[in-house]
Amino acid sequence: MPIREIATQPFDDQKPGTSGLRKRVTVFQQPHYLENFVQAVFDTQPQLQGGTLVLGGDGRYYNRQAIQVILRMATANGVAHCLVGQGGILSTPAASCLIRKYQTQGGLILSASHNPGGPDGDFGIKFNTPNGGPAPEKVTEAIYQRTLEIDRYRILDADDIDLDHIGEVSVGTMRVEIVDPVADYAELMRQQFDFDAIAGLLRGDFRMAFDAMHAVTGPYAKRILEEQLGAPAGTVVNGVPLEDFGGGHPDPNLTYAAELVARTQGPQGLDFAAASDGDGDRNMILGRDIFVTPSDSLAILTANHRVFPAWRDGIPGVARSMPTSQAVDRVAKALEIDLYETPTGWKFFGNLLDAGKIAFCGEESFGTGSAHVREKDGLWAVLAWLNLLAVEQRPVREIVRDHWRRFGRNYYTRHDYEGVDKTKAEALMERLRRILPTLQGECYDGPRILRADDFRYVDPVDGSVSEHQGLRFLFEDGSRIVYRLSGTGTVGATLRIYIERPETRPERLEDDTQAALAPLITASHTIADLAYHIGREEPDVIT
């Protein structure tokens, strides 16, 4: 089985975003496209030579084929040992778990997260460093620079291996272990939470559902919720991972999980429901007649962290991404713990977690996690809520409203404009940057703008600087409007507008978030002149 060096030419579109390299499947299927990027990883990460690599993905279309290619390239580039999830399956948090538990030299995770799958859908790949987290900017930049000059890649001539049976095989000189993708992760969850208390809740008259959206968390949720914790069979719905996610959009929000939301409404609604996304790192939390926003979820879990066995002695701090609502800020102040505001992207939490400065962290884009791994973790958040409900013995809605009465409420929404012409979207952002200084003191049928800026982050651990992380309009009453272009899509650009208003008077609490934010929503349109610049007046998705 000879190792070949194959001549290639660079592609100019292989710059990883905040969540790795994402493109259409058809792009990855081009000759040499996947191979170029993988070789760039091996060329820039010398610790992998003679080391151990974790490999797996969310089961989407092209996952298996990509794994076979990567295995043949890994042995050709001197990797000694590779841990692969059975069937090519590994949720993103489970991959982080394996990297950390077995102290490997990194991992390649194959996923486009919450993006649609199938032959006409999306595919993605990212490198996670030995701490288990997404590669920081200095690593992704080195990989990208290598893709611009690459002229050959190394690959072993060998047959495909069987990914479906647990055990050991060899690919060239590399030892490959096909491992149970759930076992180590489930053991870690048992260390985090009170499984006896959760089991008692689930074996009573408590009614719940978990929607795996035909994505990677199906096997994890079935093993943990149904087999280990005793939830009734059928609690996990859409639990079989499919290459096209059953034709659905594996993004757990009010739009794409509408059927699950409907099951929680009315007197006969479920007590609790949750969903996760394509690769298992996002979550949606629902109670009867209530949707718990990701921002509120982070704040409530932080406020109640001592109910979790792993954090009974307290937590040093908490972090949120800049666009995430400021709900957790007041919790941190009340608990007298540190709060950090970072750019969007889980990698920015990594330094804080490794330095022991924080234990919990979260993003408004349905991501919540803790120091147990270095990725956001959808099932972790679901188990955290079940642990909290088992201790409190109260409905989700009551817990949330009591939290608002104690800490105040942040009315918060995100409006997504998807598939926007990229040139137009970038021009809109540049115009806003130019006029930022002129808008201070302006009034849009409400409080005045106290400050407008382009968020700049200085990492408190290593001093690295990240510029242009979102345009913030901060009002004198604590309200905010934030504009960002998202890097998670593969077609056009996604403009995200985040709108927030604090309310600390319990008697003024109301259920209709969009109505409560109506003046600010109007202001967000006026400030950006959306109709003129992108030809849109209504968002595609509201969360």
C-alpha positions in Angstrom: 0.0 0.0 0.0 2.1 2.9 -1.2 1.9 6.5 -0.1 1.4 8.8 -3.0 2.1 12.5 -3.2 -0.5 14.0 -5.5 0.1 17.3 -7.3 -2.6 19.9 -6.6 -3.4 23.6 -7.0 -4.7 26.0 -4.3 -8.3 27.0 -4.0 -8.9 30.6 -3.0 -12.0 30.0 -0.9 -10.8 27.8 2.0 -10.7 30.4 4.8 -12.3 28.9 7.9 -15.0 30.9 9.6 -15.9 30.9 13.3 -17.1 27.3 12.9 -14.6 25.9 10.4 -14.9 25.6 6.6 -18.5 25.3 5.3 -19.5 24.9 1.7 -22.0 23.1 -0.4 -21.5 19.3 -0.7 -20.8 19.8 -4.4 -17.9 22.1 -3.5 -16.3 19.5 -1.3 -16.8 16.9 -3.9 -14.5 18.8 -6.4 -11.2 16.9 -7.0 -8.6 17.8 -4.4 -10.9 20.2 -2.4 -11.2 18.2 0.8 -7.7 16.9 0.4 -6.2 20.3 0.1 -7.7 21.6 3.3 -6.9 18.4 5.3 -3.3 18.5 4.1 -3.1 22.1 5.2 -4.1 21.0 8.7 -1.4 18.3 8.8 1.2 20.7 7.4 0.5 23.3 10.1 -0.1 21.1 13.1 3.2 19.1 13.6 1.9 17.7 16.9 -0.3 15.3 15.0 2.8 13.5 13.6 3.2 10.5 15.8 0.1 11.6 17.8 -3.6 10.7 18.1 -6.4 12.2 16.1 -10.2 12.2 16.9 -12.4 11.9 13.9 -16.1 11.9 13.3 -19.1 14.0 12.3 -22.8 14.6 12.4 -23.7 11.9 9.9 -24.7 14.2 7.1 -24.3 13.4 3.4 -20.6 12.9 2.5 -19.6 12.2 6.1 -18.5 8.6 5.5 -16.7 9.3 2.3 -14.8 12.2 3.8 -13.7 10.0 6.8 -12.2 7.4 4.5 -10.2 10.0 2.7 -9.0 11.6 6.0 -7.9 8.3 7.4 -5.8 7.5 4.4 -4.3 11.0 4.5 -3.7 10.8 8.3 -1.6 7.7 8.1 0.3 9.1 5.1 1.1 12.2 7.2 2.4 10.2 10.2 -0.6 10.1 12.5 0.0 7.1 14.8 -3.5 6.5 16.2 -7.0 7.6 15.3 -10.3 7.4 17.3 -13.3 7.3 15.1 -16.9 7.3 16.1 -18.9 4.2 15.1 -20.6 4.7 11.8 -18.6 7.9 11.5 -20.8 9.5 14.1 -19.6 11.9 16.8 -21.5 14.9 18.1 -19.3 18.0 18.4 -19.4 18.0 22.2 -18.6 14.3 22.3 -15.6 14.8 20.0 -14.4 17.5 22.5 -14.9 15.0 25.3 -12.8 12.4 23.6 -10.0 14.8 22.8 -9.8 15.9 26.4 -10.3 12.5 28.1 -7.7 10.8 26.0 -5.4 13.8 25.7 -5.1 13.5 21.9 -3.3 16.0 19.7 -6.5 17.3 18.2 -9.6 16.3 16.2 -11.3 16.8 12.9 -15.0 17.3 13.2 -17.1 17.0 10.0 -20.2 19.1 10.3 -22.0 22.1 9.0 -23.8 22.4 12.3 -27.4 23.5 11.9 -27.3 23.9 8.1 -29.4 21.6 5.9 -27.8 18.3 4.6 -28.2 16.0 1.7 -26.5 15.9 -1.8 -27.7 19.5 -2.4 -27.0 20.6 1.1 -24.0 21.8 3.1 -20.9 20.1 4.5 -18.2 21.3 6.8 -14.9 20.5 8.5 -13.0 22.1 11.4 -10.0 21.3 13.4 -10.2 21.2 17.2 -7.0 21.7 19.2 -5.7 19.5 22.1 -7.8 21.4 24.6 -10.9 20.1 22.8 -12.0 23.4 21.5 -12.3 25.1 18.1 -9.0 26.2 16.7 -8.2 29.9 17.7 -7.7 32.5 15.0 -3.9 32.1 14.9 -4.4 28.4 14.0 -7.2 28.9 11.5 -5.2 31.7 9.8 -2.1 29.4 9.5 -4.3 26.7 8.0 -5.8 29.2 5.5 -2.4 30.6 4.5 -1.2 27.1 3.8 -4.2 26.4 1.5 -3.1 29.4 -0.6 0.3 27.9 -1.4 -0.3 24.1 -1.3 1.0 22.2 -4.3 0.7 18.5 -3.2 -1.0 16.3 -0.6 -0.1 12.9 0.8 -2.5 9.9 0.8 -2.2 6.1 1.2 -3.5 3.8 -1.5 -5.8 1.6 0.5 -9.4 0.2 0.6 -12.1 1.7 2.7 -12.4 0.3 6.2 -15.6 -0.9 8.0 -16.8 2.0 10.2 -19.8 0.2 11.6 -18.2 -2.3 14.0 -16.5 -1.4 17.2 -12.9 -2.6 17.3 -9.4 -2.0 16.0 -8.1 -2.0 12.5 -5.0 -0.7 10.7 -4.7 1.8 7.9 -1.1 1.6 6.8 0.9 2.0 10.0 -1.9 3.9 11.8 -3.9 2.1 14.5 -7.6 3.0 14.1 -10.1 2.4 16.9 -13.8 2.5 16.1 -15.3 3.5 19.4 -18.8 3.8 20.9 -19.6 7.4 20.2 -21.9 7.8 23.2 -20.2 5.9 26.1 -17.5 8.4 27.2 -19.9 11.3 26.8 -22.6 9.7 28.8 -20.1 8.9 31.6 -19.2 12.6 31.6 -22.8 13.7 31.9 -23.3 11.4 34.9 -20.5 13.2 36.6 -22.1 16.6 35.9 -25.7 16.0 37.0 -27.8 14.2 39.6 -29.0 11.3 37.5 -31.0 9.8 40.4 -33.0 13.0 40.8 -33.6 13.2 37.0 -34.6 9.6 36.8 -37.1 10.1 39.6 -38.6 13.1 37.6 -38.8 11.2 34.3 -40.4 8.1 35.9 -43.2 10.0 37.4 -46.1 11.8 35.6 -43.7 14.3 34.0 -44.3 14.6 30.3 -41.5 15.5 27.9 -40.1 15.2 24.4 -36.7 15.6 22.9 -36.5 16.3 19.1 -33.2 15.1 17.7 -34.2 16.4 14.3 -32.9 13.3 12.6 -29.4 14.6 13.5 -26.5 13.4 15.6 -28.0 13.6 19.1 -30.6 10.9 18.5 -28.3 8.0 19.7 -27.0 10.1 22.6 -30.5 11.2 23.8 -31.9 7.6 23.5 -29.0 6.1 25.4 -29.1 8.7 28.2 -32.7 9.8 28.5 -34.5 6.5 27.7 -32.1 3.8 28.6 -30.2 5.3 31.5 -32.7 7.7 33.0 -35.8 5.7 32.3 -37.8 8.2 30.2 -40.6 6.3 28.3 -39.8 4.9 24.9 -40.7 7.4 22.3 -39.6 10.4 24.4 -36.8 10.9 21.8 -38.4 11.8 18.4 -36.7 11.9 15.0 -33.9 10.0 16.7 -32.3 8.2 13.8 -29.5 10.3 12.1 -30.2 10.7 8.4 -27.8 12.0 5.7 -30.4 14.7 4.8 -31.9 15.1 8.3 -35.2 13.8 6.9 -35.4 16.7 4.5 -35.7 19.1 7.5 -33.6 22.0 8.7 -31.8 20.8 11.8 -31.8 24.2 13.5 -33.6 24.1 16.9 -35.6 27.3 16.9 -39.3 28.4 16.8 -39.4 28.3 13.0 -37.8 25.0 12.2 -39.1 23.1 15.3 -42.7 24.4 15.1 -44.2 20.9 15.6 -42.4 20.5 18.9 -43.4 24.0 20.0 -47.1 23.1 19.3 -46.9 20.1 21.5 -46.1 22.3 24.5 -49.1 24.6 24.1 -52.4 24.6 26.0 -53.6 22.8 29.1 -52.6 19.4 27.7 -49.2 20.5 26.5 -46.0 18.8 27.5 -44.3 19.8 30.7 -41.0 20.1 29.0 -39.6 19.8 25.5 -36.2 20.3 23.9 -34.4 20.0 20.6 -30.8 19.9 19.4 -29.2 20.7 16.0 -27.2 18.9 13.3 -24.0 18.3 15.3 -25.5 18.4 18.8 -24.0 21.6 20.1 -27.2 23.8 20.1 -30.3 23.5 22.2 -33.9 24.8 22.4 -35.7 24.7 25.8 -39.5 24.8 26.1 -42.0 24.5 28.9 -45.7 24.4 28.8 -46.7 27.7 27.0 -43.2 29.2 27.3 -40.1 29.3 25.2 -36.9 29.9 27.2 -34.6 32.1 25.2 -31.0 31.0 25.1 -30.1 34.2 26.9 -32.5 33.6 29.7 -31.5 29.9 29.9 -27.8 30.9 30.5 -28.9 33.4 33.1 -31.2 30.9 34.9 -28.7 28.0 34.9 -26.0 30.4 36.2 -28.3 31.6 39.0 -29.0 28.0 40.0 -25.6 26.5 39.4 -25.3 25.0 42.9 -28.1 22.4 42.2 -25.7 20.7 39.8 -23.3 18.3 41.5 -20.3 19.4 39.4 -20.7 23.0 40.6 -22.0 22.8 44.1 -19.0 24.6 45.4 -19.7 27.6 43.1 -18.4 29.0 39.9 -15.6 31.6 39.3 -17.4 33.4 36.5 -19.6 33.3 33.4 -19.2 34.6 29.9 -21.5 35.5 27.0 -21.0 36.5 23.5 -21.5 40.2 22.8 -24.9 39.9 20.9 -26.3 37.7 23.7 -28.7 39.6 26.0 -27.4 41.1 29.2 -29.7 38.9 31.4 -26.8 37.0 32.8 -24.9 40.2 33.6 -27.3 41.0 36.5 -27.0 37.4 37.8 -23.2 37.7 37.8 -23.4 41.0 39.7 -25.8 39.5 42.3 -23.7 36.4 42.8 -20.5 38.6 42.8 -18.8 36.5 40.1 -16.9 37.7 37.1 -18.6 38.4 33.8 -16.9 38.4 30.4 -18.3 39.7 27.1 -16.6 38.0 24.0 -17.1 38.0 20.3 -19.4 35.5 18.7 -17.7 32.1 18.3 -17.1 29.4 20.9 -13.4 29.5 20.5 -13.3 32.9 22.3 -14.5 31.1 25.5 -11.7 28.6 25.3 -9.0 30.8 26.9 -11.3 31.8 29.7 -12.3 28.2 30.4 -8.7 26.9 30.2 -7.6 29.7 32.6 -10.3 28.8 35.1 -11.9 32.2 34.9 -15.3 30.9 34.0 -17.4 27.8 34.4 -20.5 28.6 32.3 -20.8 30.3 29.0 -23.4 30.9 26.3 -24.4 32.4 23.0 -27.8 33.7 22.0 -27.6 31.4 18.9 -28.9 28.5 21.1 -25.5 27.6 22.5 -24.9 26.8 26.2 -22.1 25.0 27.9 -19.7 24.7 30.8 -16.1 23.8 31.5 -16.8 20.0 31.1 -15.8 20.3 27.4 -14.7 23.1 25.1 -17.7 23.2 22.9 -21.3 24.3 23.4 -23.3 21.3 24.3 -27.0 20.9 23.5 -27.7 17.8 25.5 -25.8 19.2 28.5 -28.2 22.1 28.6 -31.2 19.8 28.4 -29.9 17.7 31.2 -29.1 20.8 33.2 -32.8 21.9 32.9 -34.0 18.5 33.8 -31.8 18.5 36.9 -33.1 21.9 37.9 -36.7 20.8 37.4 -36.1 17.7 39.4 -34.9 19.8 42.3 -37.4 22.6 42.0 -40.5 20.5 41.4 -42.1 23.5 39.6 -43.1 24.1 36.0 -40.6 25.8 33.6 -42.8 28.8 33.3 -42.9 29.4 37.0 -39.1 29.1 37.3 -38.6 31.6 34.5 -41.1 34.1 35.8 -39.7 33.9 39.3 -36.2 34.6 37.8 -37.6 37.7 36.0 -39.1 39.0 39.3 -35.8 38.5 41.1 -33.4 39.8 38.5 -35.5 41.7 36.0 -36.3 40.7 32.4 -34.5 41.4 29.2 -36.9 41.5 26.3 -34.8 40.1 23.5 -35.2 39.0 19.9 -33.0 38.2 16.9 -34.2 39.0 13.3 -32.4 37.0 10.6 -32.3 38.1 7.0 -31.0 35.1 5.2 -29.5 34.8 1.7 -28.9 38.5 1.3 -26.7 39.5 -1.6 -23.2 39.6 0.1 -22.1 42.8 -1.6 -25.2 44.6 -0.5 -24.9 43.3 3.1 -21.3 44.3 3.4 -22.1 47.8 1.9 -24.8 48.2 4.6 -22.4 47.4 7.4 -19.7 49.7 6.0 -22.2 52.5 5.8 -23.2 52.0 9.4 -19.5 52.0 10.4 -19.1 55.3 8.7 -22.0 57.0 10.4 -21.5 55.5 13.9 -20.0 58.8 15.3 -22.8 60.9 14.1 -25.6 58.8 15.8 -24.7 59.4 19.4 -27.5 61.4 21.0 -30.0 60.5 18.3 -33.5 59.6 19.4 -35.8 57.2 17.5 -39.2 57.6 19.2 -37.7 56.5 22.5 -34.5 56.8 24.6 -31.5 58.4 23.0 -28.4 56.6 21.7 -25.8 56.8 24.5 -23.0 55.2 22.5 -22.5 53.6 19.1 -19.4 51.5 18.4 -17.8 48.6 16.5 -17.1 45.9 19.2 -13.4 45.3 19.8 -12.3 42.5 22.0 -9.0 42.2 23.9 -8.6 38.6 25.3 -7.9 38.9 29.0 -5.7 35.8 29.0 -3.4 36.2 26.0 -4.0 39.8 25.0 -5.0 39.0 21.4 -7.3 41.5 19.8 -10.3 40.9 17.6 -11.7 43.8 15.6 -15.0 44.5 13.9 -17.1 42.0 15.9 -20.5 43.7 15.6 -22.0 47.2 15.5 -23.6 48.2 18.8 -26.1 50.9 19.4 -26.4 51.4 23.2 -29.4 53.4 24.5 -29.5 55.4 27.7 -32.1 53.1 29.3 -29.9 50.0 28.7 -31.6 48.9 25.5 -29.4 47.8 22.6 -29.5 47.2 18.9 -26.7 45.1 17.4 -25.9 44.4 13.7 -23.8 41.4 12.6 -23.1 39.5 9.4 -23.1 35.8 10.2 -20.5 33.4 8.8 -22.5 30.2 9.2 -24.3 30.2 5.9 -23.0 29.0 2.5 -25.2 31.0 0.1 -25.2 34.8 0.3 -24.9 36.5 3.6 -27.1 36.4 6.7 -27.7 39.7 8.4 -28.6 39.3 12.1 -30.1 42.1 14.0 -30.3 41.7 17.8 -32.8 43.9 19.8 -32.9 44.1 23.5 -34.7 46.1 26.2 -34.4 45.6 30.0 -37.5 45.7 32.2 -37.0 45.7 36.0 -40.5 46.4 37.1 -42.3 43.1 37.8 -45.7 44.6 37.3 -44.8 45.6 33.7 -43.9 42.1 32.5 -45.8 41.0 29.4 -45.7 37.9 27.2 -45.5 39.4 23.8 -41.8 40.0 23.2 -42.2 41.4 19.7 -44.8 43.9 20.9 -42.6 44.9 23.9 -39.7 45.6 21.4 -41.8 47.2 18.6 -40.3 50.7 18.9 -36.8 49.3 18.9 -37.6 47.0 16.0 -38.8 50.0 14.0 -35.6 51.9 15.0 -33.5 49.0 13.8 -35.0 49.3 10.3 -34.7 53.1 10.2 -31.1 53.2 11.4 -30.0 50.7 8.8 -32.5 51.7 6.1 -33.0 48.0 5.3 -35.6 48.4 2.6 -33.2 50.6 0.6 -29.9 48.7 1.2 -31.0 45.0 1.0 -34.5 45.2 -0.4 -36.0 43.5 2.7 -38.6 44.7 5.2 -39.4 41.4 7.0 -36.9 38.9 8.4 -36.8 35.2 7.4 -36.5 34.0 10.9 -37.4 35.6 14.2 -36.2 34.1 17.5 
